Amino acid sequence: MPTTLHELLPAERVGAPASWELLERRAKFAATEIDHTLGVEAGDADFAGIPCRTIRAGDRLTVLYLHGGGYRMGSPEAYNAYAAALAADTEATVVLPRYRLAPENPFPAGLRDALVVYEELAMTTDGPIVVAGDSAGAGMAAAVVVAVDTSDVRAPDGLMLLSPWLDLQCSSPFYETATDAFFPLASAESARDDYLQGAPAGNPLVSPLLADHTGFPATLIQVGGNEALVGDALGLTRALAAANITCTLEVIADQGHTWPLIYPDRGVSIASIESCARFIRSIEVGKAVE
């Protein structure tokens, strides 16, 4: 069994330059404002040489949060407000890696960054660790769990996924029936091709829906009822149930892709964040009684 997570990944490859259109889309991922009445501390730190954003309200547990953006967009600063709400509600520290993006850095570069950050947290953190993410970041979070399960590295205590993109084969029938237009099949296939650049979509480190799930921790999955990724969420829920893993699936009616991030002030978004906080607190309680 590998002693480090690096041994599980293929060699890194030279990627392609980002198009002007993609660079313009990246620029639109603006930083969000932190509500300083929450009493959190925001800063920047390196973990295993990877620059990260940290949002801290306490040290009861650590959340490794991997941002979304199709593996080719997004930034930790865009998650300031969301991470602050999670941290404040749980007295936790949220760590958001600035992982490398495709197409300049195709698979496995971004996942390697996430894994080395997780490995350092696992070695230096005594409290519970929850791995989390949204969209492509949720897929990467699940891939971290897949990698850790085949290594000697300490396993995470929980997994929390929002609108998870878990199957880069993009075979779900929900791509054809979803009413939410935020992440259509054409966008999914374009993002996949930029990320993989010839790597197989059936690799469980790329499509964790296809992995062996017997070693997964307790998991919370949230998905909007209108979005194309309902199929991925249902697939992982079924797989975890078959593996006898504690899993909660929340399908939120009439919501689209990553609704708590796009519409943070809506009651349904606030309720979703509160549910995440309850899940994180349950992981802490469960860890304490072991």
Secondary structure per residue as TSV (DSSP state, phi and psi in degrees):
chain	resnum	aa	ss	phi	psi
A	1	M	-	360.0	133.1
A	2	P	-	-60.1	142.8
A	3	T	S	-89.6	-19.7
A	4	T	S	-128.6	155.3
A	5	L	G	-71.4	-22.6
A	6	H	G	-58.5	-34.0
A	7	E	G	-67.3	-13.7
A	8	L	G	-86.6	-13.1
A	9	L	S	-103.5	150.0
A	10	P	-	-70.7	169.8
A	11	A	-	-64.7	146.8
A	12	E	-	-71.7	153.6
A	13	R	-	-126.4	158.4
A	14	V	-	-75.7	129.0
A	15	G	-	-94.7	-167.2
A	16	A	-	-107.2	154.4
A	17	P	-	-69.0	149.8
A	18	A	-	-74.0	143.1
A	19	S	-	-72.3	161.9
A	20	W	H	-61.5	-36.4
A	21	E	H	-62.0	-43.5
A	22	L	H	-67.0	-40.5
A	23	L	H	-61.0	-38.7
A	24	E	H	-67.1	-38.6
A	25	R	H	-67.6	-38.6
A	26	R	H	-59.9	-39.4
A	27	A	H	-64.5	-19.1
A	28	K	T	-82.1	-8.6
A	29	F	-	-80.3	77.8
A	30	A	-	-75.5	155.3
A	31	A	-	-65.4	144.6
A	32	T	-	-100.8	156.2
A	33	E	-	-88.1	139.0
A	34	I	-	-87.6	132.9
A	35	D	-	-78.3	103.9
A	36	H	G	-73.5	-9.0
A	37	T	G	-70.5	-12.3
A	38	L	G	-73.8	-16.2
A	39	G	-	77.2	29.2
A	40	V	-	-98.5	158.6
A	41	E	E	-112.6	127.8
A	42	A	E	-111.0	139.9
A	43	G	E	-162.6	-173.4
A	44	D	E	-129.2	142.4
A	45	A	E	-153.4	157.8
A	46	D	E	-100.4	136.2
A	47	F	E	-122.1	114.8
A	48	A	T	55.6	34.6
A	49	G	T	84.0	-0.6
A	50	I	E	-98.7	123.2
A	51	P	E	-67.4	135.6
A	52	C	E	-136.4	152.9
A	53	R	E	-95.5	135.9
A	54	T	E	-121.8	133.6
A	55	I	E	-121.7	115.1
A	56	R	E	-122.9	128.3
A	57	A	S	-122.9	0.3
A	58	G	-	162.9	-179.9
A	59	D	S	-120.6	24.7
A	60	R	S	-66.2	-34.2
A	61	L	-	-160.7	173.8
A	62	T	E	-123.1	135.9
A	63	V	E	-113.2	116.8
A	64	L	E	-88.7	110.1
A	65	Y	E	-110.8	125.5
A	66	L	E	-107.7	116.5
A	67	H	-	-70.5	155.8
A	68	G	-	-86.3	-174.9
A	69	G	S	130.2	23.8
A	70	G	T	67.1	23.6
A	71	Y	T	67.1	3.1
A	72	R	T	-132.8	-1.1
A	73	M	S	-141.4	178.8
A	74	G	-	97.5	161.9
A	75	S	-	-157.1	156.4
A	76	P	G	-58.8	-35.7
A	77	E	G	-64.6	-27.7
A	78	A	G	-66.8	-13.5
A	79	Y	G	-109.2	13.1
A	80	N	H	-51.9	-52.9
A	81	A	H	-67.5	-44.7
A	82	Y	H	-63.7	-46.5
A	83	A	H	-65.4	-36.1
A	84	A	H	-64.2	-40.9
A	85	A	H	-63.9	-42.6
A	86	L	H	-63.8	-45.9
A	87	A	H	-62.6	-45.4
A	88	A	H	-64.3	-37.6
A	89	D	H	-75.2	-13.0
A	90	T	H	-127.7	-0.2
A	91	E	T	53.2	45.3
A	92	A	-	-114.1	171.3
A	93	T	E	-110.9	125.1
A	94	V	E	-102.8	126.2
A	95	V	E	-111.7	122.2
A	96	L	E	-117.9	102.6
A	97	P	E	-68.9	145.4
A	98	R	-	-93.2	70.7
A	99	Y	-	-71.5	154.1
A	100	R	-	-68.7	144.8
A	101	L	-	-106.9	151.6
A	102	A	T	-86.2	158.7
A	103	P	T	-86.4	-7.0
A	104	E	T	-62.1	-32.8
A	105	N	S	-129.6	85.4
A	106	P	-	-73.0	170.6
A	107	F	T	-48.5	132.4
A	108	P	T	-105.4	22.0
A	109	A	H	-59.9	-51.2
A	110	G	H	-63.3	-41.5
A	111	L	H	-66.0	-37.0
A	112	R	H	-59.9	-43.3
A	113	D	H	-59.6	-45.5
A	114	A	H	-62.8	-39.4
A	115	L	H	-68.9	-39.8
A	116	V	H	-70.0	-33.2
A	117	V	H	-65.4	-46.6
A	118	Y	H	-59.6	-42.8
A	119	E	H	-62.4	-40.1
A	120	E	H	-66.5	-42.2
A	121	L	H	-60.6	-41.4
A	122	A	H	-63.5	-32.0
A	123	M	H	-84.3	-24.0
A	124	T	H	-113.5	-5.2
A	125	T	-	-110.6	127.4
A	126	D	-	-86.1	-33.0
A	127	G	S	-78.2	178.3
A	128	P	-	-60.9	149.8
A	129	I	E	-123.2	127.4
A	130	V	E	-111.8	129.0
A	131	V	E	-97.4	132.9
A	132	A	E	-144.7	166.2
A	133	G	E	175.1	171.5
A	134	D	E	-128.0	146.9
A	135	S	T	55.6	-122.9
A	136	A	H	-63.1	-33.6
A	137	G	H	-63.1	-32.4
A	138	A	H	-67.5	-40.1
A	139	G	H	-61.9	-41.0
A	140	M	H	-66.8	-37.9
A	141	A	H	-60.8	-44.6
A	142	A	H	-65.7	-34.7
A	143	A	H	-66.4	-34.3
A	144	V	H	-59.4	-44.3
A	145	V	H	-62.7	-42.3
A	146	V	H	-58.9	-45.8
A	147	A	H	-65.4	-45.4
A	148	V	H	-62.5	-34.8
A	149	D	H	-66.1	-18.7
A	150	T	T	-108.5	23.5
A	151	S	S	-132.4	-179.1
A	152	D	S	-93.2	4.1
A	153	V	S	-76.0	143.4
A	154	R	-	-52.5	134.7
A	155	A	-	-78.3	149.1
A	156	P	-	-68.8	159.7
A	157	D	S	-94.1	-15.1
A	158	G	E	-160.9	160.0
A	159	L	E	-134.7	130.6
A	160	M	E	-133.1	119.9
A	161	L	E	-126.3	131.6
A	162	L	E	-115.0	125.5
A	163	S	S	45.6	58.1
A	164	P	-	-75.9	133.9
A	165	W	-	-100.4	102.6
A	166	L	-	-116.1	-9.8
A	167	D	-	-134.2	101.7
A	168	L	T	-80.2	1.5
A	169	Q	T	-72.9	-17.3
A	170	C	-	53.9	47.2
A	171	S	-	-97.7	-1.1
A	172	S	-	-66.8	136.5
A	173	P	T	-66.1	-15.5
A	174	F	H	-68.0	-18.0
A	175	Y	H	-62.8	-27.7
A	176	E	H	-88.8	-23.5
A	177	T	H	-110.1	-12.2
A	178	A	-	-64.2	139.3
A	179	T	-	-91.2	-17.1
A	180	D	-	-79.0	126.5
A	181	A	-	-96.1	8.3
A	182	F	S	-69.7	-34.8
A	183	F	S	-133.9	69.9
A	184	P	-	-73.9	172.0
A	185	L	H	-58.8	-40.4
A	186	A	H	-61.6	-40.7
A	187	S	H	-67.0	-41.9
A	188	A	H	-61.6	-44.4
A	189	E	H	-67.9	-37.4
A	190	S	H	-65.6	-44.9
A	191	A	H	-64.0	-42.1
A	192	R	H	-58.1	-46.7
A	193	D	H	-65.9	-37.5
A	194	D	H	-64.7	-36.4
A	195	Y	H	-78.2	-44.3
A	196	L	H	-83.3	-43.1
A	197	Q	T	45.5	50.2
A	198	G	T	101.6	-15.6
A	199	A	S	-67.8	149.1
A	200	P	-	-71.9	132.6
A	201	A	T	-70.1	-16.4
A	202	G	T	-83.3	-2.8
A	203	N	-	-64.8	125.9
A	204	P	T	-60.4	-21.1
A	205	L	T	-78.3	-9.5
A	206	V	T	-104.1	-43.3
A	207	S	-	-121.3	81.5
A	208	P	G	-64.8	-10.7
A	209	L	G	-61.1	-24.7
A	210	L	G	-92.8	4.0
A	211	A	S	-81.7	172.6
A	212	D	-	-79.8	120.7
A	213	H	-	-101.4	9.0
A	214	T	T	-65.9	-22.5
A	215	G	T	-99.1	11.0
A	216	F	-	-71.4	149.2
A	217	P	-	-83.7	178.7
A	218	A	E	-54.1	139.1
A	219	T	E	-134.4	138.5
A	220	L	E	-114.3	128.3
A	221	I	E	-121.9	127.8
A	222	Q	E	-119.6	135.1
A	223	V	E	-148.2	144.0
A	224	G	E	-78.5	138.0
A	225	G	T	-64.8	-18.5
A	226	N	T	-94.0	-5.1
A	227	E	S	-96.9	162.7
A	228	A	T	-71.0	-19.4
A	229	L	T	-89.7	11.3
A	230	V	H	-57.0	-39.7
A	231	G	H	-62.6	-40.8
A	232	D	H	-64.4	-42.0
A	233	A	H	-64.1	-44.1
A	234	L	H	-64.2	-39.6
A	235	G	H	-62.3	-44.0
A	236	L	H	-68.6	-37.7
A	237	T	H	-60.1	-45.1
A	238	R	H	-61.9	-42.9
A	239	A	H	-65.0	-40.7
A	240	L	H	-68.9	-38.2
A	241	A	H	-61.9	-42.4
A	242	A	H	-65.3	-28.8
A	243	A	T	-89.4	4.5
A	244	N	T	62.3	41.6
A	245	I	-	-105.2	134.6
A	246	T	-	-61.3	125.1
A	247	C	E	-147.5	134.8
A	248	T	E	-116.1	124.0
A	249	L	E	-108.2	125.8
A	250	E	E	-116.5	107.6
A	251	V	E	-96.3	116.1
A	252	I	E	-98.8	111.6
A	253	A	T	-59.9	144.0
A	254	D	T	65.4	16.0
A	255	Q	-	-109.1	151.2
A	256	G	-	-103.5	-166.0
A	257	H	T	-60.8	127.1
A	258	T	T	47.6	46.0
A	259	W	H	-56.7	-35.6
A	260	P	H	-65.4	-23.8
A	261	L	H	-85.0	-35.2
A	262	I	H	-81.5	-36.2
A	263	Y	S	-126.9	66.4
A	264	P	T	-66.1	-21.2
A	265	D	T	-89.6	-6.8
A	266	R	S	-72.9	147.6
A	267	G	H	-57.5	-38.9
A	268	V	H	-66.4	-31.2
A	269	S	H	-73.1	-43.3
A	270	I	H	-60.3	-40.9
A	271	A	H	-64.5	-36.3
A	272	S	H	-66.1	-41.5
A	273	I	H	-65.6	-39.4
A	274	E	H	-62.6	-36.7
A	275	S	H	-65.9	-39.6
A	276	C	H	-61.3	-42.4
A	277	A	H	-63.2	-40.5
A	278	R	H	-62.4	-41.2
A	279	F	H	-62.4	-45.7
A	280	I	H	-61.8	-42.8
A	281	R	H	-64.8	-34.2
A	282	S	H	-66.5	-32.3
A	283	I	H	-65.8	-41.0
A	284	E	H	-63.5	-44.4
A	285	V	H	-64.0	-44.9
A	286	G	H	-62.6	-38.5
A	287	K	H	-65.7	-36.8
A	288	A	H	-68.0	-29.3
A	289	V	T	-94.6	0.4
A	290	E	-	-66.8	360.0
